[in-house]
Amino acid sequence: MTTTTDKTIRIIGVPLDLGASRRGTDVGPSALRIAGLGKALRRMGYEVALEEDIPAPAMETRRSEDLKARYKPQILDVCTRLAERVKAVLDEGDFPLVLGGDHSIAMGTVAGTAAHCRDRQQPIGLIWFDAHGDMNVPGVSPSGNIHGMPLAHLLGKGDDDLKNILDFSPKVKPENVALIGVRAIDRHEREIIRESGIHAFTMREIDEHGMAAVARRALEIVNEGTTGFHVSFDVDGCDPTVIPGSGTLVPGGVSFREAHLLMEYVADDGKLLSLEIVELNPFLDERNISAQRTLELILSAMGKSIL
């Protein structure tokens, strides 16, 4: 079996912040690059290809015509191009590491990974690390911000265009989705999550059972009948004292060590297909400490260990 360590890593920046209310996540990829992500991966022995970007428009150059799904045409375009690129990377036998950008980009990343595996008649699993449920849909979302909707669309709910990126839906079965770290959910979104069939591990579960037990159970869920899994890592899943550089901070989150443990379990499992990091906002950070800590979490997912 080919493992992640055998693959060339392709780092794809997606400087998109149209899905969020607060500006700045478009600079997230640059912050991780300045922190030395590529060099750190090469020191681990990986081959890292020339880094690339999926261009994204700035908010000032566009108007939002639909208050129920703000900047939908632009986000759909970026996510479609990202999906095509992620699929191509996987088709070539390489590993896509996607740097966001707000969480709306996950509709593209997961679509590309799912499309690659769908060609081989293989379903995928999904670990969604986040303080929020991201299960709103247009007309239900209080803000209309699409970064609060990607998981719902990947499960085949909501807007027809957004859920059918690369012309198929759903991208993943609910029974193969593990939502970890959730602690801030809108009222209507709570009902959507309960009815969806996904497995949600709130901070209470992590507090009561520990991250090790949650990570083990999550990996069972995402590997059940699948060929592997994608990890969508929203930095606001961590406690604000760990990652202050995000625009959607919620107190009472995952500790730095707990986040490392989750990523170490992901690496140990050996079935990670693709990885993305989202919602890093350097303008709200302190001396790029959030990017530096996020970098260490990425390295743990890619196999870095204490000994």
C-alpha positions as CSV (number, residue, x, y, z in Angstrom):
1,M,0.0,0.0,0.0
2,T,1.3,3.5,-0.9
3,T,1.5,5.7,2.2
4,T,1.5,9.5,2.6
5,T,5.3,9.4,3.1
6,D,5.8,7.9,-0.4
7,K,4.0,10.8,-2.1
8,T,5.1,14.2,-3.3
9,I,3.3,17.0,-1.4
10,R,1.7,19.7,-3.4
11,I,0.9,22.8,-1.3
12,I,-2.1,24.7,-2.8
13,G,-2.9,28.1,-1.4
14,V,-6.5,29.4,-1.7
15,P,-6.5,33.1,-0.7
16,L,-10.3,33.4,-0.4
17,D,-12.1,35.3,2.3
18,L,-15.5,35.9,0.6
19,G,-17.2,33.3,2.7
20,A,-16.6,35.1,6.0
21,S,-17.6,38.5,7.5
22,R,-14.2,39.4,8.9
23,R,-11.5,40.1,6.4
24,G,-8.0,38.5,6.5
25,T,-8.2,34.8,5.9
26,D,-7.0,35.4,2.4
27,V,-3.5,36.0,3.9
28,G,-3.6,32.7,5.8
29,P,-1.6,30.8,3.1
30,S,1.2,33.4,3.2
31,A,1.4,33.2,7.0
32,L,2.0,29.5,6.9
33,R,4.5,29.9,4.1
34,I,6.4,32.6,6.1
35,A,6.4,30.2,9.1
36,G,8.3,27.8,6.9
37,L,5.9,25.0,6.1
38,G,7.6,23.9,2.9
39,K,11.0,23.8,4.5
40,A,9.7,21.9,7.5
41,L,8.2,19.2,5.4
42,R,11.4,18.8,3.4
43,R,13.3,18.4,6.7
44,M,11.0,15.5,7.4
45,G,12.1,13.9,4.2
46,Y,9.2,14.8,2.0
47,E,9.5,15.9,-1.6
48,V,7.6,19.1,-1.9
49,A,6.7,20.4,-5.3
50,L,6.7,24.0,-6.3
51,E,3.9,25.6,-4.4
52,E,0.8,27.0,-6.2
53,D,-2.3,29.0,-5.7
54,I,-5.9,29.0,-6.8
55,P,-6.5,32.7,-7.6
56,A,-9.5,34.3,-5.7
57,P,-11.1,37.7,-6.1
58,A,-11.0,40.4,-3.4
59,M,-14.2,41.4,-1.7
60,E,-13.7,45.0,-2.8
61,T,-13.9,44.1,-6.5
62,R,-17.2,42.2,-6.3
63,R,-20.7,42.8,-5.1
64,S,-22.8,40.3,-3.1
65,E,-26.1,39.9,-5.0
66,D,-27.7,37.2,-2.8
67,L,-27.9,37.9,0.9
68,K,-28.9,34.3,1.6
69,A,-25.6,33.0,0.1
70,R,-23.1,35.9,-0.1
71,Y,-20.7,35.9,-3.0
72,K,-21.9,32.6,-4.2
73,P,-20.9,32.9,-7.8
74,Q,-17.3,33.8,-6.9
75,I,-17.0,31.1,-4.2
76,L,-18.5,28.5,-6.6
77,D,-15.9,29.4,-9.2
78,V,-13.0,29.2,-6.8
79,C,-14.2,25.9,-5.3
80,T,-14.7,24.4,-8.8
81,R,-11.2,25.3,-9.9
82,L,-9.8,24.0,-6.5
83,A,-11.8,20.7,-6.9
84,E,-10.4,20.2,-10.4
85,R,-6.8,20.8,-9.1
86,V,-7.1,18.5,-6.1
87,K,-8.5,15.7,-8.2
88,A,-5.6,16.1,-10.7
89,V,-3.0,16.0,-7.9
90,L,-4.5,12.8,-6.5
91,D,-4.8,11.3,-10.0
92,E,-1.1,12.0,-10.4
93,G,-0.4,10.1,-7.2
94,D,0.6,13.1,-5.1
95,F,-0.8,14.5,-1.8
96,P,-2.8,17.7,-1.8
97,L,-2.2,20.0,1.2
98,V,-4.6,22.9,0.9
99,L,-4.1,26.2,2.8
100,G,-7.1,28.5,3.2
101,G,-8.8,30.9,3.1
102,D,-12.1,30.6,4.8
103,H,-13.9,27.3,5.3
104,S,-16.0,27.6,2.2
105,I,-13.0,26.2,0.2
106,A,-13.7,22.8,1.7
107,M,-16.5,22.4,-0.8
108,G,-13.8,22.4,-3.4
109,T,-11.1,20.3,-1.6
110,V,-13.5,17.5,-0.6
111,A,-15.2,17.5,-4.0
112,G,-11.8,16.9,-5.6
113,T,-10.8,14.1,-3.2
114,A,-14.2,12.5,-3.5
115,A,-14.2,12.7,-7.3
116,H,-10.8,11.0,-7.5
117,C,-12.0,8.1,-5.4
118,R,-15.4,8.0,-7.1
119,D,-13.7,7.3,-10.4
120,R,-12.4,4.2,-8.6
121,Q,-15.8,3.4,-7.0
122,Q,-14.4,4.1,-3.6
123,P,-16.2,6.3,-1.0
124,I,-14.2,8.6,1.4
125,G,-14.5,9.6,5.0
126,L,-14.3,13.1,6.5
127,I,-12.9,14.4,9.7
128,W,-14.2,18.0,10.2
129,F,-12.4,19.7,13.1
130,D,-14.2,22.9,14.0
131,A,-15.8,25.0,16.8
132,H,-18.8,25.3,14.5
133,G,-21.2,22.9,12.8
134,D,-20.9,24.5,9.3
135,M,-24.2,22.9,8.5
136,N,-26.3,26.0,7.7
137,V,-27.9,26.3,4.3
138,P,-29.1,29.4,2.4
139,G,-32.3,30.8,3.9
140,V,-31.5,29.3,7.3
141,S,-28.1,30.8,7.9
142,P,-28.5,34.0,10.1
143,S,-25.6,35.7,8.2
144,G,-25.6,34.3,4.7
145,N,-21.9,33.6,5.0
146,I,-21.0,30.5,3.0
147,H,-18.1,29.6,5.4
148,G,-20.9,28.4,7.7
149,M,-22.4,26.1,5.1
150,P,-19.8,23.8,3.5
151,L,-20.4,20.6,5.4
152,A,-24.1,20.7,4.7
153,H,-23.4,21.1,0.9
154,L,-20.9,18.3,0.9
155,L,-23.6,16.1,2.4
156,G,-26.0,17.0,-0.4
157,K,-28.1,19.7,1.3
158,G,-28.7,23.3,0.4
159,D,-28.0,25.1,-2.9
160,D,-28.0,23.0,-6.0
161,D,-24.9,24.6,-7.5
162,L,-22.8,24.4,-4.4
163,K,-23.7,20.8,-3.6
164,N,-23.1,19.7,-7.2
165,I,-19.5,20.8,-7.7
166,L,-17.9,18.4,-10.3
167,D,-21.5,17.3,-11.1
168,F,-22.2,14.8,-8.3
169,S,-23.7,14.9,-4.8
170,P,-23.3,14.0,-2.0
171,K,-19.6,14.0,-1.7
172,V,-19.5,11.9,1.5
173,K,-22.0,9.7,3.4
174,P,-23.1,11.1,6.7
175,E,-22.2,7.9,8.5
176,N,-18.6,8.5,7.5
177,V,-18.3,12.0,8.9
178,A,-16.8,12.9,12.2
179,L,-17.3,16.5,13.5
180,I,-14.8,17.1,16.3
181,G,-14.5,20.1,18.7
182,V,-17.9,21.6,18.0
183,R,-19.2,24.1,20.7
184,A,-21.0,26.9,18.8
185,I,-24.1,26.0,16.8
186,D,-27.0,28.1,15.5
187,R,-30.5,27.1,16.7
188,H,-31.7,25.8,13.3
189,E,-28.3,24.3,12.6
190,R,-28.6,22.1,15.6
191,E,-31.7,20.5,14.1
192,I,-29.9,20.0,10.8
193,I,-27.0,18.3,12.5
194,R,-29.2,16.0,14.6
195,E,-31.2,14.9,11.5
196,S,-28.1,14.5,9.2
197,G,-26.7,11.3,10.6
198,I,-23.2,12.6,11.1
199,H,-21.2,11.8,14.2
200,A,-20.7,15.0,16.2
201,F,-18.1,15.0,19.1
202,T,-18.7,18.1,21.1
203,M,-16.3,19.6,23.6
204,R,-18.3,17.7,26.3
205,E,-17.4,14.4,24.7
206,I,-13.7,15.4,24.6
207,D,-13.9,16.6,28.2
208,E,-15.6,13.4,29.4
209,H,-13.8,10.8,27.4
210,G,-10.5,12.5,26.3
211,M,-9.2,13.2,22.9
212,A,-7.6,9.8,22.5
213,A,-10.9,8.0,22.8
214,V,-12.6,10.6,20.5
215,A,-9.8,10.3,17.9
216,R,-10.0,6.5,17.9
217,R,-13.7,6.5,17.5
218,A,-13.6,9.1,14.7
219,L,-11.1,7.1,12.8
220,E,-13.3,4.1,13.0
221,I,-16.2,6.2,11.6
222,V,-14.3,7.7,8.7
223,N,-12.6,4.4,7.7
224,E,-15.8,2.2,7.8
225,G,-16.2,1.0,4.3
226,T,-14.1,3.8,2.8
227,T,-10.7,4.0,1.0
228,G,-9.4,6.7,3.3
229,F,-10.4,10.1,4.6
230,H,-9.9,13.8,4.3
231,V,-9.2,16.1,7.2
232,S,-10.7,19.6,7.1
233,F,-9.0,21.5,10.0
234,D,-10.5,24.8,11.1
235,V,-8.0,26.5,13.4
236,D,-10.9,27.9,15.5
237,G,-11.5,24.3,16.8
238,C,-8.5,25.0,19.0
239,D,-9.0,27.2,22.1
240,P,-8.3,30.9,21.4
241,T,-5.4,30.8,23.9
242,V,-3.8,28.3,21.5
243,I,-4.7,29.9,18.1
244,P,-5.7,33.6,18.6
245,G,-5.4,34.4,14.9
246,S,-8.9,33.6,13.7
247,G,-12.0,35.6,13.1
248,T,-14.5,33.2,14.6
249,L,-13.0,32.5,18.1
250,V,-15.0,30.5,20.6
251,P,-13.7,30.0,24.2
252,G,-13.4,26.5,25.7
253,G,-11.8,24.7,22.8
254,V,-9.3,22.0,22.1
255,S,-5.9,22.4,23.8
256,F,-2.6,22.5,21.8
257,R,-1.7,19.0,23.1
258,E,-5.1,17.6,22.4
259,A,-5.0,18.9,18.8
260,H,-1.5,17.4,18.4
261,L,-2.8,14.1,19.6
262,L,-5.6,14.1,17.1
263,M,-3.2,14.8,14.3
264,E,-0.8,12.2,15.5
265,Y,-3.6,9.6,15.4
266,V,-4.4,10.7,11.9
267,A,-0.8,10.1,10.9
268,D,-0.6,6.8,12.6
269,D,-3.7,5.6,10.8
270,G,-2.0,5.8,7.4
271,K,-5.2,6.5,5.4
272,L,-5.1,10.3,5.1
273,L,-5.9,11.2,1.5
274,S,-5.8,15.0,1.7
275,L,-5.6,17.8,4.3
276,E,-6.7,21.4,4.4
277,I,-6.2,24.2,7.0
278,V,-8.7,27.0,7.1
279,E,-9.7,30.2,8.9
280,L,-6.2,31.4,9.9
281,N,-6.3,35.2,10.0
282,P,-2.9,36.8,10.4
283,F,-4.4,40.3,11.0
284,L,-5.9,39.0,14.2
285,D,-2.7,37.1,15.3
286,E,0.1,37.9,17.7
287,R,3.5,37.8,16.0
288,N,2.4,35.0,13.7
289,I,2.2,32.6,16.6
290,S,-1.0,31.0,15.3
291,A,0.7,30.2,12.0
292,Q,3.7,28.7,13.8
293,R,1.5,26.5,16.0
294,T,-0.7,25.5,13.1
295,L,2.5,24.5,11.2
296,E,3.4,22.2,14.1
297,L,-0.1,20.6,13.9
298,I,0.3,20.0,10.2
299,L,3.6,18.3,10.7
300,S,2.0,16.0,13.3
301,A,-0.6,15.0,10.7
302,M,2.2,14.3,8.3
303,G,4.0,12.0,10.7
304,K,6.2,14.1,12.9
305,S,6.6,12.4,16.3
306,I,8.2,13.3,19.6
307,L,10.7,10.5,19.4
